[in-house]
Amino acid sequence: MNLGTLMKKEVNILALMLLTVPLAGELSFYPLNETFRISFGPPALFFFLLLLQKTPAILSGALTGTMVVLFRILIDFFTNDNFHWASTFQEQYPSFFFYFTYSFLFSLVKINRFQNRSLIIGFIGLIIEILSDTAELIIQYFVLETTIALGSLNEMIVIAFGHSFIVLSFFNMMKLYEAQSRERQIRKQNEHMLMLISNLYEETIHLRKTLKNAENITKESYDLYRDLKEREKREKQPHVLTQQYSQRALRIAGEMHEVKKDNQRIFAGLSKLISNESFKDYMEAAELIQLIIRINEKYALSLGKDIQFEYSLDGNTDSHYHVYTVLSLFNNLVANAVEAIKEKGIVSLSLSELCDNVEFKVADNGPGIPKKYQTVIFKPGFTSKYDHFGTPSTGIGLSYVKEVVKELGGDILLESKIDGAVFSIKLPIHKLIQKG
């Protein structure tokens, strides 16, 4: 939170304090004498002082005390037919000393340093209210010559005790809400970062494949160059085209070598970025699947679809799976299922540990995959999805999934029916779970 936002928040709290405390002060009774009132003003003051982090407590207390006195004089002006400024002011201004003393003592003990120690705050609030009540009684005694019924002091202490711990209850509830709100925000940010890293992880897989291709093309080009040079040596009069082609083959090999080195630098940077993030690399199966469901629930809503997600776990549910591998595989399949459903439907996820293998399944009750597409659906570039402008999708999602599954030594199967499709991935479990 920046300084401007913080100051605006403080001003808003102070303004609300100056309105609320005088109003709360009118919910009152008179246990000791005809001028000393017990009201909800003190707990309201205590609550707002706890909320104000930057505003000096003495300033806010003095302003509140002034507002209370002015508010009570104003009420007398409208309700009392025999209103007299001097006598009304003399009767009401001792209340100012309660609020001023309260805020002075609050500031003196620096009560906000005990924000995480509720009982200490409650006890200090109790002592401060008793001392502030005493200060107001003393002012009334000397100014208005009122009497103090000592027998009623116990009642004042009990009320002060109740005030302090009622405020403490509300304050703790508010702190709990703030903590839960922060936790939700942090979880949302972490999920977003996990998806970003998972996407980066997916890109590194593609990049690693590109590195292999670049290496193969470099080798093939250089081999072609050597073959052409060998042919030049065997021929008494080398053909001009042979010499040109050999030079072009060498140039292609050199350029591909540069592309390979650039890709290696990018790959190293992405790998370092992924490994340096402060997120755990392994998560429990249930936690991981719930994360995938939360992500795709938001995705379904963004597409205006009403999709219900279900999941089941079989086998050792305590196993910890590699986050980015499972996310990049599972999330691709779940996102495809979400896109396949027209408006409303069900997507089911399951994870089963079978001896040395783990099987992931994603099923939907969409229209299924036409038979003519089933043989080409895993080929790079194939897509049956187009946006509202008619632009086709990249068509690399399922080809990527198949590539990774193949690298991990597993299999991917498709079972398509009229009422939906089921994708099954079976992988060696030791490639995914945390060892030890």
Buried (B, 14 or more C-beta within 10 A) or exposed (E): EEEEEEEEBBEEBBEEBBEBBBBBBBEEEEBBBEBBBBBBBBBBBBBBBBBBEEBEBBEBBBBBBBBBBBBBBEBBEEEEEEEEEEEBBEBBBBBBBBBBBBBBBBBEBEBBEBEEEBEEBBBBBBEBBBBBBBBBBBBBBEBBEBEBEEEBBEEBBEBBBEBBBBBBEBBEEEBEEEEEEEEEEEEEEEBEEBBEBBBBBBBBBBBBBBBEBBBEBBEBBBEBBBEBBEBBEEEEEBEEEBEEBBEBBBEBBBEBBEBBEEBBEBBEEBBEEBEEBEEEBBBBBEEBBBBBBBBBBEBBEEEEBEBEBEBEBEBEEEBBBBBBBBBBBBBBBBBBBBBBBEEEBBBBBBBBBEEEBBBBBBBBBBBBBEEEEBEEBBEBEBBBEEEEEEEEBEBBBBBBBBBBBEEBEBEBEBBBEEEBBBBBBBBEBEBBBEEE
